[in-house]
Amino acid sequence: ISDIFFYFYDYHLVIAPQSPVVQIGSNLTAICMINNTTEVTADDLYWKLSEIIPKEHYIKINSSALNVTVTIRSEKSEWLFCSCKTESHYVVLNRGKFTHGIWLRKGYRPEKPKNLSCIAVQESDTISSNIKCQWEAVGHQTEAVPTNYTLFIRQTGDKIYTASILGPVNKTTVDLNLFPHHMELEIWVVAQNELGKEESEHLIKLANCFVKTKPPSVAVISEAVFPTSLVMSWNSSIDKSYLETIYEIRFCPLGSQKWFYVPLADTSRYIQSFRLQNLQPDTVYVTQVRCKYNNNNKHCGYWSDWSSNVTERTPEDLPKSKPDVWIITSEEGLNKRQIEFICKDPEFSNGRIRRFNIMIEKQKDSIRNGTWEIIPVNRSLTDGSSSKKQITPLKTITLDDEESVTVYVTAINSVGASPQAKLIISRKTREPPAVEKTEVQSHNGQLFLSWKPPNRTVSEYVVEWVSDGERNWQRENGKTNYTAIKGDLKQFVQYRISVYPIYGKLVGKPVLERAYFEQGVPSQGPIVNLSGDPGCYTAKLEWDEIPLIKRRGFITNYTIYYRSGTETRGITVPANTTSYILTSLSRNTKYDIWIKASTIRGSVNGSNHSFTTLKYAPGEIEGIVVGVSLGFLFVVLMTMLLCFCKKDVIKDNFWPQIPNPGDSTIGNWSPDYPLKAEAPRENCLSGISVLNVDVCDAKCVFEEDKASLPLKKDKYLSEEHSSGIGGSSCMSSPRQSVSDSDEGGDMADTTASTIQYSSVVASSGYKGQNPSSLPQQSIFSRSESTQPLLDCEENHDTMVQEGSRQCFLRQPCFTHNAGNENATDSNDFNPLEMEQQEVLDFCPLEEDTEHTAPADCQSDDWIPAPVSSYMPQLGGYRPQ
């Protein structure tokens, strides 16, 4: 402490100890002392590490010394300060003299090294003089306080060799100048730093116990007389005078990863050859040998590396097992089967099979026959071929369903024949029963098959699997109902797995299952096409199944997508569907379709296909045309039928029947020879008005009116509008009625287009004809018509002479009975009054060729009376 005060004489605060090395996790005690001042006391001091230390950790020694105890926890080195909190002028001006600190270097105490080991390797033909040692460094160390390791090797005679290293390195090499064979060595390691040191355990062994030699050189030979053994020999890599070694041997068949070791008890001495026994004939074996220092202590010395692989094939021997015979059955026509016999090499063929001997013995109707046949095998000799069971086709036969066959097969190698294999194929109608309820599952990288045994005793089962033209099978014990397929199965490949029960040597019916070792997403989607042309609202889709090699799993379903514009619809169909009819489509619309195939692992879309629906369905236009044509034809036919049935009505409406004035007796009337009054005919309409007058009265009337008639004629008629009766011409121009002027302007308006025809016929004889015994009467006839006179009326005499035509006239008949007591006086006769007596009754007047107009009768005195347009004018008249 006196040295510290002398060194820090100019400082008022001094800490002891100075720059200590502290162990992490331990407590540190430091003292802060006041030096050469009375400005402060211990009460004015405080401690600070990373932060101010609480006063609970302080201990006041006296008024000039303050003690503190802290626990070191972090690995990072840091400063510990002692300062003054008084703010006097002197302290403020000399702040640096009132603060002092120490640098704390933190570290760990070294721990005892463990697992010390040393080795001296062989170089050339001798052991190297350098010994390499390594150990396990225990504990931690920091950069501030590193740990040094020193290796010590002591030979006999107290000669010590050392080697030191610094830091975390845990191995080193010591050069002994010359390796001390057969001498004892003592080896240890010391770990040391500023906090202490530790020494490992001492290794005390013979120097040869630290030696690792090179592997020996090995040779292997086979002997034909010993097909199950190989002779191995080797040479040691170091002279026996330096080091006596022991050996270890291991071997395995070529291609196998499982090694077989020869017990050390058989090689625990110095030997240079060994015979491997109980090997498989005609099998290639890989052999290796290693060596180490021979010492009774098994922990003494190091095994050398294994020698290089040396391979050798054992000699051939007689096959020890039967060939594995199997069949491939297919239908061959009606009531026939095609059977192909195939065979695997015997499991213990003990050599390369050069040929098979086969005899097929057919049995039909209790007759057996068969001869041996040689099937040569052309197979190249390759390494390890005996371990790979190849399949050889033997013979194909055609068998009737009612035939049974027994096949015998033996395998021949260079030494001899194998035991005989036998298989029986029964009649098809008598095949033994199959197994039931088969199930295939994939689990933990294997494919497992289970089944329910039949009710009969089964000697064994044959499990067969086929894929991509490759076929394989395996045999299982008859008491089992569960197995794992032992073949090299591939992912995403479908296998057809069959189970055959074997009853003795008789093959039963198979049961087939399909399975995948592992399923995936199909590598290709279905290709969709249209079947035929699309319709207006439907389209039939067809697609082929995805090829089996690209299916990569069982198809669970297909989803059909079809899109028009932005609208997409989907339809899911079962996996066994390869066609579908889309319905409810739109006319003249383009659709894009594709199909998605799904497995349990995912889905894939097929290629797109586009089509456009029809605007008109096939035959639709023809149907419309035919329908319209049939409708038009129907209308025409109905119209014609209607016209035929209603021809009289149509004729009366479009071509009304005009009365023929030429048939009227008016045309033959003369004042001097009045016509004979005729009784009304049966077909005349009722309600005829008759005006009866005497001849004299009639003459008086007509003579009285004679003066007034020219006036009326001048008023109503002209020359070109004469009636034409009695020789005058029939005109087509309309004439006004005489009664029009009498009835006023209203009637003139309604009858402006009508023609008035009138006549008065005397009841006396005509042209010297004698009148009848009936009272003579005069008939006044009147008629209205819008039609002109017929030509036959204008030339009535001529037509009568020709006799080529007949004209008929329907006209109203008017009579006035002169002899009636109630009749009015002839002087009171008035045509207008007669008009009021008119009725809508018409009588047919037949043509009278005997009566002609009197010679003294003028044509102007005759007024014809057409009736066709008169009827509407008489709507207000009531029949008399």
Secondary structure, DSSP 8 states (H G I E B T S, - for coil): -HHHHHHTTT-SEEEES-S-EEETTSEEEEEEEE-S-SS--GGGEEEESSSB--GGGEEEEETTEEEEEEE---SS-EEEEEEE----HHHHHTGGGGEEEEEEEEE------EEEEEEEEEETTEE-SEEEEEEE--S---SSS--EEEEEEEETTTEEEEEEEETT--EEEEE-SS--TT-EEEEEEEEEETTEEEE---EEEEGGGGEE----EEEEEEETTEEEEEEEEEE-SS-TTT--EEEEEEEEETT----EE--GGGT-S--SEEEE-S--TT-EEEEEEEEEE--SSTTSSB-------EEEE-------S--EEEEEEEE-STTEEEEEEEEE--TT--S---EEEEEEEEEETTEEE--EEEEE------TTGGGS--EEEEEEEEEETT-EEEEEEEEE-SS-B---EEEEE--GGG-----EEEEEEEETTEEEEEEE--SS--SEEEEEEEETTEEEEEEEETT--EEE--S---TT-EEEEEEEEEETTEE---EEEEEESS----SS---EEESS---SS-EEEEE----HHHH-S---EEEEEEEETTEEEEEEEETT--EEEE-S--TT-EEEEEEEEEETTEEEE---EEEE--SS-TTHHHHHHHHHHHHHHHHHHHHHHHHHHTHHHHHHHHS-----GGGSGGGG--SSS--------TTS-S--EEE---HHHHHHHHHHHHTHHHHHHHHH--GGG---TTS-----S----HHHHHH-HHHHHHTTT-EEEEEEE-SS-STT----SS----EEEEEEESS---HHHHTHHHHHHH------EEEE-EEE-TT-TT---GGG--HHHHHHT--S-EEEE---SS----TT--GGG------TTTGGGGTT----
